[in-house]
Amino acid sequence: MAPPSPPAHAARRVPPPCWTPEETVALARAYTARRLAVGRAHLSSADWAAVAAAATPSKTARQCRHKVEKLRRRLRSKRRRPCPILDGIDLLDDPSSSPSRSHSPSPPPPASPLPPSPSPPKKRRRPDPDEEGYYAGESDVVQAVRAIGEGFVRAELRRMEAARESQRMRMEMALRHLDAQRRLLDGLVGRIVDALE
């Protein structure tokens, strides 16, 4: 018997609406203007309806609210990748922005087409040929591997010394324990001998 098919009138999950960059920027401007107008308070459903009407007629207030929440999460994310659209959006998340800003939205700053360049790598000091441990003709990679190996050897020597010290302390404690037992036995034997005489 085949499983029953779902009714034709069952609601299907519709994919989220696509937002163009222009719609996203218009939404950010409308949201920022409305948020400034209400004194940075949380927006009510009527405020969201006004944001939706000002941003784009094709989106609902709920869609606009969800898009703004998603944008705010992405703007606050520490792992944010460079994005020209996000770089030009101000959703009042910056604590340095003051509430006395103009109520008219300002145009977004020009977005940089290139991502910020990474900081240059730190340069290592090349060893002096007269220094101890320098081997003529070795490449930097070989010297780095040698330094790592020497570090491991030093760490292993320290670990072995700590193990020896721990073993020595255990043996001293065992000898003290045996000595205490020997004295106790000597005392008991002495009392038994005294009692027998």
Secondary structure, 3 states (H helix, E strand, C coil): CCCCCCCCCCCCCCCCCCCCHHHHHHHHHHHHHHHHHCCCCCCCHHHHHHHHHHHCCCCCHHHHHHHHHHHHHHHHCCCCCCCHHHHCCCCCCCCCCCCCCCCCCCCCCCCCCCCCCCCCCCCCCCCCCCCCCCCCCCCHHHHHHHHHHHHHHHHHHHHHHHHHHHHHHHHHHHHHHHHHHHHHHHHHHHHHHHHHC
